[in-house]
Amino acid sequence: MIRLIAAVAIACCSLQSAAQRTSYSAAEIDRLASLGKLWGMLHYFHPHVLNGSVVTDSLVLPAARQLAADPSAATYQQAVAAMLARVADPATKLILASGPRQPVRLLTQPQRATVHPLPGNRQYIALPTDIEGEAELAKTGFMDDSWKKSAGIVLDLRKADYQAPNWSDQQFLSDFFPAIRNALLGKKKMPSLQERVAGHNGFVSQTQTTPNVYSSGWRSNVLTPSVNGNEKAYGKPFVFVLHQNSHAELIWQCLLLSATGVCQVLLDGTPPYTADGTTTTISLSDALSCQIRISDVYTGTGRRLPPPADVLPITDTSLQGGFVKRCVQLLQTTSSMVPSTLAIGAEYVYPKPARYGSSLYPDADLRLMALYNWWNAIHYFFPYKHLTDKAWDTVLYQHIPMMLQAKDSVAYMLAVRSMVSDINDSHGFILNMLPATPARALYGYWPPIELGYIENKLVIVDVGRDSTQDMSQLQPWDEILAIDGTPAAAAAEKWRRYIASSNQSTYYRDVVRYLPNGPKNSKVTLQIRRNGVEQTVTLLRSGRTNLPKKAVDFNQRYATLQTMQDSVLYVNMGSLNSVQADSLAKVLHKQQVLLLDMRNYPQGTAWTLAPRLTSVARKAVLFDKPFVTPAHIFGGETQENTNSWFTVQPADQQNAFRGRVFILCNEQTQSQAEYSIMMFQGATQCTVVGSQTAGADGNVTQVAIPGGYEASFSGLGILYPDGTPTQRRGIRVDVQIKPTIEGLKAGKDEVLQKALLMIAGR
C-alpha cells in the first residue's frame, strides 16, 4: 500500500509539469482560503451543525463550487451569504458595511436617569446602565414605594454609547437586576439559565468507528441558577427596552424573566434577531465580516428562551411617537400567561464529511473540501502544529491552486499527498477505500530488489529471484549512483514533498520503497558501484512483493526470548505476544540484565512488563490532548482535560526487577515502540542504544478526504515528564550507533554487539 500511494507522486510530478496551469491572484486565493476557514468554524462550533439539523457538506460544497468557477469579489460575497443562510440561523449572517445601529434615546442628558410620565398613570423610566450606584437610582424614584403606585412601567436599559465596553451592562446585572427580578417574580420561580458549546476532547475519527481516546459532545454550564421568589409580586405590566447591542447576558436574563409571564421585552434593533446563544464576529476577505452563533442558550427546563415581544428599529425621540405608543400597547396587553418556548434538542451529532469514493477524481468543489477539511482538522487538533516546517496558515494558501489545477485522478492524489506531507508527521498515512487506483498501473511495480540507506549511501540490501530476468547482475551492498539517469540523491529528493516524515531518519527509511517504481514490466536502469567499479544494469519492474530485508532486519534472526552472555535475557519485542509477556512478567525479577530489542513494532506488551521494573509509582509520559472549544476561533485555548499523565504503577513491590535494562532502537522504532521505551525509561534507569527513532507518537486519528481517501495524523501529544516532546526528535538515546556497510557485509548486528559490550563492561 505504501509503495502504491507513494508511487503516485512521481506520476503527478510529470503530469503537473506538462499540464496547463491556471493562475490565481493573491486576492482570489485569499477568498478561497477565507471560505475554508469560515466553514471550519461552522463545522466545529455551530450548534445547528452539531445537533444534526444541518449537514456540514451541504454548507461548503455549493459555495466552493461557485467560488471555484469564479473567485471574484462579487461571487465571494454571494457565496458566503448563501452558505451562512443555509445554516438556517438568523444570528449567523453576513454583516453589512453600515455596521451596528446605535440607539436613539429619549434623554436630553443621555448619561442621566430620567422618568417620563405616560398616560394612564404609567411611567417610562430611562435608566442608562452606567449610572453611578444606588444614589443615582434613587433619584428616579424607582424601586421605592412610589414606583409601585404606577399602573405599569417601561424600563429603558439602552446605553447611550454602545461603543463603550459592555462592563456596565454586567454591572447592572450584578447590582440592580436581582432586586427588579425578585420584585417582578413575587412567589414565582424563575428557571436557571444554561449555555452549551461544542467540546472536542481531541479529534474524533471521521472514518473509523473503533473507540479511541478522543470524544466530542456538548459542554454545558449554568449561567445563573434558578431563583425562587419570596415576596409580594409587583403584579403590574412591565416592559424592558433593550438594544441589539446590549450585552448578551442582559438580553438573556430579561427574556428568561419574560418566560415566567411577569414582563415583556422590546428590542431596539434590526430583524432578524435571535436569543438562542452567543455570537461572535469573524473578519473575512475583502473587508467583509460575518456573525456566527457558537452556543445554545436555554432554560433549566430544557426549553429555548422566548423571543422578544417585538423587534423594531427605534427612530423617534418624542413621547408621542410610535415607539412610546408601542410601549404603551405592550403595557396594555401584558398578561400572566407564560410564553410558549420550543424544547432544545439534547442530542449531539459529530459532523463527519463523506469520503465520496465513487470517483478517484472528484469535482473542484470536493477537491477544495478535501483541503478545507484536512486543514481545519490540523489547525484545531494537531498537537504538533507548532513543530511543522511551514506556518500552518501558509499551507492553506499554497495548496488551493494545487487542488484546483489537478487535472486527473493521479494529479489529485499528488495534491492530497502533498498537503498531508506538510504536517511533518510519519503518522501521515493515506489510504483509499478502493482496492486499486490508477497509480498502480502507472507506478505500482518494482524490480525484485530492496534498497536502504547505510552510511548515507543508497545501497541494495536484498536481491530477489525472478525467472524472467538475470538477477545475478546485482549483489547486496552494491551502491546505487543513479536511477534512470537521475543521481540517487536527486531522485530521493523528488519525493520530499510527498512523504509525511517526522525527520530525516524516517524520510530515508521510507523513500527507498519508492525510488525504483514504475509501470508493470517497464525497464529501470540503475547505475551501480561495486568495489570501486561502476556499471549500468537494466531490470524489469516485474513485481509487487516486498523482500524480507534479512541482511539489515536482525529481528528476524532472533528468537522471541533467548539468553545471551549467560546473564542477559534478550527479548524481541516485535514478536513477544501477550501470553509470553504474562509468563515473563512472573519471573522477570529473577533476571540480572534485560535487553529489549525495540527495532520493530511491539504487540502492546510494555503495559505488562513496565510495572515489573519498579517498586514505586513513577510518572513516565505526559499527554497533551487538544481540548477544543469556540475559544480556539481566536486562538484561545483552555487547559482543562488537556494535560494528563501516564504513571507506571508497580505490579509487585516485593518482587520488582532490580537489574540493568538495555534497549535497542533505530528508525523503525515508531509510535507504540517509542511510547513503550518511554514507559520503560519512566519505570527504571535504562540505557538506550541505537539511533534516532521515528519521532511519531500519539494515537492516530483519521480525516475523510473526497475521492475515497482517508488521511491520518497524530492526535495526542506525547512528551517526557519534563515537557520535552518526542515528536520529530524521537526518544532519548544514550549511546548513538548505526550499522556500517562493512559490518552488515560481515553479518554483524553492530547495535546489539555494542549493547553487549557495554553490559560486559567493555
TAMOPE-V115581 format. One record per residue. SS is DSSP state (H for helix, E for strand, - for the rest). D_LAST is the distance of its C-alpha to the last C-alpha in Angstrom with 1 decimal. Layout:
ss=[SS,SS]
d_last=[D_LAST,D_LAST]
This chain:
ss=[-,H,H,H,H,H,H,H,H,H,H,H,H,H,H,H,H,H,-,-,-,-,-,-,-,H,H,H,H,H,H,H,H,H,H,H,H,H,H,H,H,H,H,H,H,-,H,H,H,H,-,-,-,-,-,H,H,H,H,H,H,H,H,H,H,H,H,H,H,-,-,-,H,H,H,H,H,H,H,H,H,H,H,H,H,H,-,-,-,-,-,-,E,E,E,-,-,-,-,-,-,-,-,-,-,-,-,-,-,-,-,-,-,E,E,E,E,E,-,-,-,E,E,E,E,E,-,-,-,-,-,-,H,H,H,H,H,H,-,-,-,-,-,-,H,H,H,H,H,-,-,E,E,E,E,E,-,-,-,-,-,-,-,-,-,-,H,H,H,H,H,H,H,H,H,H,H,H,H,H,H,H,H,H,H,-,-,-,E,E,-,-,E,E,E,E,E,E,E,E,E,-,-,-,-,-,-,-,-,-,-,-,-,-,E,E,E,E,E,E,E,E,E,E,-,-,E,E,-,-,-,-,-,-,-,-,E,E,E,E,E,E,E,-,-,-,-,H,H,H,H,H,H,H,H,H,H,H,-,-,-,-,-,E,E,E,E,E,-,-,-,-,-,-,-,-,-,-,E,E,E,E,E,-,H,H,H,-,E,E,E,E,E,-,-,E,E,E,E,-,-,-,E,E,-,-,-,-,-,E,E,E,-,-,-,-,-,-,-,-,-,H,H,H,H,H,H,H,H,H,H,H,H,-,-,-,-,-,-,-,-,-,E,-,-,-,-,-,-,-,-,-,-,-,-,-,-,-,-,-,-,-,-,H,H,H,H,H,H,H,H,H,H,H,H,H,H,H,H,H,H,-,-,-,H,H,H,-,-,-,-,H,H,H,H,H,H,H,H,H,H,H,H,H,H,-,-,-,H,H,H,H,H,H,H,H,H,H,H,H,H,-,-,-,-,-,-,-,-,E,E,E,-,-,-,-,-,H,H,H,H,H,H,-,E,E,-,-,E,E,E,E,E,E,-,-,E,E,E,E,E,E,E,-,-,-,-,-,-,-,H,H,H,-,-,-,-,-,E,E,E,E,E,-,-,E,E,H,H,H,H,H,H,-,-,H,H,H,-,-,-,-,-,H,H,H,H,H,H,H,H,-,-,-,-,-,-,E,-,-,-,-,E,E,E,E,E,E,E,E,-,-,E,E,E,E,E,E,E,E,-,-,E,-,-,-,-,-,-,-,-,-,-,H,H,H,H,-,-,-,E,E,E,E,-,-,-,E,E,E,E,E,-,-,-,-,-,H,H,H,H,H,H,H,H,H,H,H,H,H,-,-,E,E,E,E,E,-,-,-,-,-,-,-,-,H,H,H,H,H,H,H,H,-,-,-,-,E,E,E,E,E,E,E,E,-,E,E,-,H,H,H,H,H,-,-,-,-,-,-,-,-,E,E,E,E,E,E,-,-,-,-,-,-,-,-,-,-,-,E,E,E,E,E,E,-,-,-,-,-,-,H,H,H,H,H,H,H,H,H,H,H,H,-,-,E,E,E,E,E,-,-,-,-,-,-,-,-,-,E,E,E,E,E,E,-,-,-,E,E,E,E,E,E,-,E,E,E,E,-,-,-,-,-,E,-,-,-,-,-,-,-,-,-,E,E,-,-,-,-,H,H,H,H,H,-,-,-,-,H,H,H,H,H,H,H,H,H,H,-,-,-]
d_last=[43.9,41.5,42.4,46.1,46.0,44.1,46.2,49.2,47.9,48.3,51.8,52.6,51.5,54.1,56.7,56.5,56.8,59.9,61.5,64.2,62.9,65.0,64.6,64.6,65.5,63.3,66.0,66.1,62.4,62.6,65.3,63.3,60.2,62.4,63.8,60.3,59.3,62.6,62.2,58.7,60.3,63.0,60.6,58.3,60.8,64.4,65.8,68.0,64.9,63.0,65.9,66.5,69.9,68.6,66.3,63.8,64.1,67.8,67.3,65.3,66.3,70.0,69.0,66.2,68.6,71.2,69.0,67.2,70.6,71.8,69.4,72.3,72.9,75.9,74.2,71.2,73.4,75.2,72.1,70.5,73.8,74.2,70.6,71.2,74.5,72.9,71.0,74.5,73.9,76.5,74.0,71.7,73.5,73.7,74.9,77.8,77.7,80.5,78.1,78.9,82.4,83.3,85.7,89.4,90.4,93.8,93.1,94.7,92.1,89.0,86.8,89.4,90.2,93.7,96.0,98.5,101.2,101.7,104.7,105.2,103.8,100.3,97.8,95.4,92.8,90.6,87.6,84.9,81.6,80.7,83.5,82.9,82.7,85.3,87.9,88.2,88.3,91.1,93.3,93.6,95.0,92.3,91.0,93.8,96.9,98.6,96.3,97.0,100.7,99.7,100.5,97.2,94.5,92.7,89.6,88.2,84.6,84.1,82.5,84.3,81.2,78.6,76.5,75.6,72.6,73.1,72.3,76.0,76.4,73.6,75.3,78.5,76.7,75.3,78.4,81.4,80.8,80.2,83.7,85.3,83.4,84.4,88.0,88.2,86.4,88.6,87.6,85.8,82.1,80.0,76.9,73.5,72.3,68.9,66.8,64.2,61.8,59.1,55.7,52.9,49.8,47.6,48.8,50.3,49.8,52.9,52.3,50.4,51.9,48.8,48.3,45.6,44.7,47.5,51.2,54.3,57.6,60.3,59.3,62.4,63.4,66.7,68.3,71.1,71.8,75.0,78.0,80.8,84.0,85.9,89.0,92.2,91.6,93.1,94.6,96.0,94.9,91.9,90.2,87.0,87.0,83.6,82.3,79.9,77.7,77.8,74.4,73.4,73.1,76.7,78.0,76.1,77.4,81.0,80.7,79.2,82.1,84.5,83.1,84.8,88.1,88.9,88.6,88.3,86.2,87.6,85.0,85.9,83.9,83.9,83.4,81.4,79.7,77.3,76.2,73.5,70.5,68.6,68.7,66.7,67.6,65.5,65.8,66.2,66.7,70.0,70.4,71.1,70.0,70.2,70.1,68.1,68.1,64.8,65.9,68.4,70.6,72.5,74.2,72.8,75.1,73.2,75.8,76.0,77.8,81.4,82.3,84.5,88.2,88.6,86.7,88.8,88.5,90.7,92.6,95.6,96.1,99.4,100.1,102.6,100.1,98.5,95.3,97.1,99.4,96.4,95.2,98.5,98.5,95.2,96.6,99.5,97.5,94.7,94.6,92.6,91.3,87.5,86.5,84.9,81.2,78.9,76.1,72.7,70.5,67.4,65.4,62.5,61.8,58.5,59.5,57.9,59.0,59.5,57.4,60.6,59.1,62.4,61.7,58.5,60.4,61.9,64.6,64.0,64.5,61.8,59.4,60.0,59.5,56.1,55.0,56.7,55.2,51.6,51.9,53.3,50.7,47.9,50.0,50.5,47.6,44.4,42.1,40.2,43.3,42.2,39.1,40.9,41.3,45.0,47.3,48.5,52.2,52.0,50.7,54.0,56.0,54.0,54.2,57.9,59.0,56.4,57.7,61.3,60.9,59.0,61.5,60.3,57.8,55.0,55.5,55.7,52.3,50.9,52.4,50.8,47.4,47.6,48.6,45.8,43.2,44.1,42.4,39.0,37.8,36.1,38.2,41.2,42.2,45.7,47.5,51.1,53.3,54.6,53.0,53.1,54.1,55.6,52.1,51.3,54.0,53.2,49.4,48.2,47.0,44.1,43.3,41.0,37.7,34.9,33.4,30.3,28.8,25.6,24.6,28.0,29.8,32.2,31.4,32.7,30.2,32.7,36.1,38.6,41.6,45.1,48.2,50.1,48.1,45.9,42.3,41.1,41.6,38.2,34.7,31.5,29.7,33.1,33.2,36.3,38.0,41.2,42.9,46.7,46.7,44.9,41.6,38.7,37.8,41.5,41.8,38.9,40.3,43.7,42.2,40.9,44.0,44.1,40.6,39.8,36.2,34.3,32.1,31.2,28.5,31.1,33.8,32.0,31.0,34.7,36.6,35.4,37.5,40.6,40.6,42.3,44.8,48.5,51.7,51.8,51.9,51.9,50.1,47.0,46.1,42.5,41.7,38.4,36.2,34.5,33.0,34.9,38.2,40.0,42.4,44.3,44.3,46.8,46.2,48.2,47.2,48.0,46.0,44.8,41.9,38.3,36.0,32.9,30.3,28.2,26.3,24.7,25.2,22.5,24.1,26.8,24.5,23.1,25.2,25.8,24.0,21.6,19.0,15.6,13.1,16.0,15.5,15.0,18.4,18.6,21.8,23.5,25.4,27.8,29.2,29.0,32.6,34.3,35.1,31.6,30.4,33.1,32.0,28.3,29.2,31.0,28.0,25.2,25.1,24.1,20.7,17.5,15.4,17.4,16.3,19.4,20.1,22.7,23.1,26.6,29.6,29.4,32.5,33.0,30.8,28.9,32.0,31.6,27.9,27.5,30.0,28.0,25.0,27.1,29.6,31.5,33.0,31.0,32.2,30.0,32.2,35.2,37.9,40.4,43.3,46.2,49.4,52.2,55.7,58.6,57.2,54.7,57.6,57.5,53.8,54.0,51.3,51.3,48.2,49.7,47.7,45.2,42.1,40.7,37.4,35.4,34.2,31.9,33.9,32.3,33.5,33.0,32.2,32.0,29.7,27.4,23.8,21.7,18.1,15.5,16.5,14.7,17.2,17.4,20.3,22.2,25.8,27.0,26.1,29.6,32.0,31.5,27.8,27.3,29.4,27.5,24.2,26.2,27.5,24.1,23.0,26.3,26.0,22.6,19.5,17.6,14.7,16.3,14.5,16.9,20.0,23.4,25.3,29.0,30.4,33.3,33.7,36.8,39.4,41.1,44.9,47.5,50.3,53.4,54.1,57.4,57.3,55.6,52.3,49.9,47.2,44.4,42.4,40.0,42.5,40.3,38.1,34.6,32.9,30.2,31.9,32.0,34.0,31.4,32.5,30.2,33.0,32.2,29.0,27.1,24.9,22.3,19.0,16.0,13.7,16.0,15.4,18.2,18.9,20.1,23.2,21.6,18.8,21.6,23.8,21.4,21.2,17.6,16.8,14.3,14.3,13.6,10.8,9.1,9.7,8.6,5.0,5.4,7.5,5.6,3.8,0.0]
